[in-house]
């Protein structure tokens, strides 16, 4: 569940970051077009996403830093199990915060969309499309036409 929520949140943030991208083939642009949002809905959608993006990025960056610390600790001749446990626990706390934030984010997005738009939105989620939504992901060799 966390992974789905995190991926969907990333898509939402990407949609906001690229919504003004003039290239019509960008997956986030296509998503917004498929939802057929009114001007008011699109403005609110962007506002909601811009509120959550900085926190999501900060937590994701902190998790990556902790993963790097875990890697560095494991490479030591005598890794400290207590440090590894501490790092893993902190990652778990951050993931929980991110998951709760993502759920709140989705609930806010749901409040902006009509039931039919939200149904379409959910059907476009990574879990509904086998982990892929509208094209390649960074690092898989496909160009998504932009990013965050």
Secondary structure, DSSP 8 states (H G I E B T S, - for coil): -HHHHHHHHHHHHHHHHHTT---TT-HHHHHHHHHT--HHHHHHHHHHHHHHHHHHHHHHHHHHHHHHHHHHHHHSTT--HHHHHHHHHHHHHHHHHHHHHHHHHHHHHHHHS-HHHHHHHHHTSGGGGTT--SS--TTTT---S---
